[in-house]
Amino acid sequence: MDAFEARATEAEALVATLRDRIGTLKALAEQKEIEFLTAENKRLAAEVEQAKKDLVAAEVRNGRKQVALPEDGAAPPAAAPAPAPAAAPAAAKPKEAKAAKGDGKGKGGKGKGGGKTWVKGDGKAAPAANDAMDVTRLNLKVGRIVTAKLHPDADGLFVEDMETGEPENRVVISGLNGKIPIEKMQNRLCITMLNLKPVKMRGIISYAMVMCAVAEDGTTELVDPPEGSVPGDVIHFEGYSSPDKPPDAQLKPKKKVWEQLKPDLHTNADGVACYKGVPFTVVGKGVCKSQTVKNSPVQ
C-alpha cells in the first residue's frame, strides 16, 4: 500500500504540474492575442486617419471648402459680424462687365485656352484628378521586408511584415514560397505597390504587393531599389511623373487600371525595371533592377 500511495502522490503532483503549465500556456496565448489585436487596432486607426486625409485632399482638389468643426462639448464658433455695406459701384465698362461674368481671372469661369477650373474666390486652379492611363496611377515605393514567414494555411504563400515609411508597417502576402528562398526574404529592400485594394488570402488580409521580375522559365527575383534607398522612397518615371499626376488613392478593380498597365512593365537587357522603356528610378540614388532576370515581365 505504501508504494501504491507513493505512486498516487507522484501522479497527483504530476497532474498539478501539468495543470500549472497548461495555465501558463493559456496565459501566454491570451497575451499574444491581446498584443496582436492591439497592434491591429493601431494599424487600422492609422489607415482610417490616412483615408480621412486622402478624402480631404480630394475635396480640396475639387474646390470644396473645408470647415473646421468644434470639438465635442465645445461651443460653436461665434459668427463673424456682417460686413458694412459697400458703396454702390460705378457702371461697369464693357470689358469690365465681361470679366464680371467670369473670364477665368476671378471667380468661376475658365482661363483662356487652359480649360482649368478655378477655385472660387482665390484665383488659383484646383489640380485635376489623375485620369491618365499610365504608370503614375500606381503608388510604387521602396519597402523593406522586416520578416517573412510561411502562411499557416497556404503552402505557396509568405506573410511579410513590410516597412513602407508609414507610421505602421503593412502585412503583405506574396505567392513566392517555392520561388524565392525564405532566407532571402528577410530584412531586405524591395519595390512595393501600395494602392491595390486589400485582399484576404486564406484568412489574412494583404495590404500591398511586392514587385518581382519573372522569367519565361519561372525564375523569379525581387526588383531591388538602388543603394542608399530607404522605405518610403517614391519610384519616379522620367517624362511621366509630375506633381499634378498623383497616384490613385486605391485602384478600383472595375476600372482594371493595373491590368491595363501591367503589360508595359518589363526588365530591359540590363535587368533594369522599366515602364515602356523608362526606368524605375529613385531620384538622386539610381535605378531599380533585377539581379539576373532580364527582358522579362515585372509583376
Residue pairs with C-beta under 8 A, 6 or more apart in sequence:
42 168
43 168
43 169
43 170
46 166
46 167
46 168
47 168
50 166
51 249
54 249
56 66
58 129
58 249
59 66
60 66
60 126
61 126
61 127
61 128
61 129
62 126
62 129
63 117
63 119
63 120
63 126
70 76
70 77
92 100
99 105
99 106
100 106
101 109
102 108
102 109
103 109
103 112
104 110
104 111
104 112
104 114
104 116
104 118
105 111
105 123
106 123
107 118
107 120
107 121
108 118
108 120
109 118
110 116
110 117
110 118
111 118
111 125
114 125
116 125
116 126
116 128
117 125
117 126
117 128
118 124
118 125
118 126
119 125
119 126
127 243
127 244
128 244
130 136
130 137
130 244
130 245
130 246
130 247
130 248
132 245
133 257
133 260
133 261
134 240
134 261
134 275
135 237
135 240
135 261
135 264
135 265
135 275
135 276
135 278
136 237
136 240
136 241
136 242
136 245
136 246
136 247
137 247
137 248
137 251
137 257
137 261
138 193
138 195
138 247
138 248
138 251
138 257
138 258
138 261
139 193
139 194
139 195
139 247
139 248
140 191
140 192
140 193
140 194
140 211
140 234
140 235
140 247
140 280
141 164
141 165
141 191
141 192
141 194
141 231
141 232
141 233
141 234
141 235
142 165
142 189
142 190
142 191
142 192
142 225
142 229
142 230
142 231
142 232
142 233
142 235
142 282
143 162
143 163
143 164
143 170
143 172
143 189
143 190
143 191
143 192
143 208
143 210
143 231
144 162
144 163
144 187
144 188
144 189
144 190
144 231
145 160
145 161
145 162
145 172
145 185
145 186
145 187
145 188
145 189
145 190
145 210
146 160
146 161
146 162
146 163
146 169
146 187
147 160
147 161
147 186
147 187
148 158
148 159
148 160
148 161
148 174
148 182
148 185
148 186
149 158
149 159
149 160
149 182
150 157
150 158
150 159
150 177
150 182
151 157
151 158
151 159
151 173
151 177
151 201
151 202
151 204
153 202
153 203
154 201
154 202
155 177
155 178
156 175
156 177
156 178
157 173
157 174
157 175
157 176
157 177
157 201
157 202
158 173
158 174
158 176
158 177
158 182
158 185
159 171
159 172
159 173
159 204
160 171
160 172
160 173
160 174
160 185
160 210
161 169
161 171
162 169
162 170
162 171
162 172
162 192
162 208
162 210
163 169
163 231
164 170
164 192
164 194
164 208
164 231
164 232
165 230
165 231
165 232
165 233
166 232
170 194
170 207
170 208
171 204
171 205
171 206
171 207
172 192
172 206
172 207
172 208
172 209
172 210
173 201
173 204
173 206
174 209
174 210
176 185
176 210
176 212
176 220
179 218
179 220
180 212
180 220
180 221
180 222
188 222
189 224
189 225
189 229
189 231
190 210
190 211
190 222
190 223
190 224
190 225
191 210
191 211
191 222
191 223
191 224
191 225
191 235
191 273
191 280
191 288
192 208
192 209
192 210
192 211
193 208
193 209
193 211
193 258
194 207
194 208
195 247
195 248
195 249
195 250
195 251
196 208
196 209
196 250
196 251
196 258
197 250
197 251
197 252
197 253
198 205
198 206
198 207
199 205
199 206
200 206
210 222
211 222
211 223
211 273
211 298
211 299
212 220
212 221
212 222
212 223
212 298
212 299
213 220
213 221
213 223
213 267
213 271
213 273
213 290
213 293
213 296
213 297
213 298
214 220
214 293
214 296
214 297
214 298
214 299
215 293
215 296
216 296
219 292
219 293
220 293
221 290
221 291
221 292
221 293
222 290
223 267
223 273
223 280
223 288
223 289
223 290
223 298
224 288
224 289
224 290
224 291
225 233
225 282
225 285
225 288
226 282
226 285
226 286
226 287
226 288
227 285
227 286
228 285
228 286
229 282
229 285
233 282
233 285
234 282
234 283
235 280
235 281
235 282
235 288
236 281
236 282
236 283
237 275
237 278
237 279
237 280
237 281
238 278
238 279
238 281
239 278
240 275
240 278
248 257
251 257
251 258
261 275
262 297
262 299
263 297
264 275
264 276
265 273
265 274
265 275
265 297
265 298
265 299
266 273
266 274
266 295
266 296
266 297
266 298
267 273
267 274
267 289
267 290
267 293
267 294
267 295
267 296
267 298
268 274
268 277
268 279
268 294
268 295
269 294
269 295
270 289
270 294
271 289
271 290
271 291
271 292
271 293
271 294
272 279
272 280
272 287
272 288
272 289
273 279
273 280
273 287
273 288
273 289
273 290
273 298
274 280
274 298
279 287
279 288
280 287
280 288
281 287
281 288
282 288
290 296
290 298
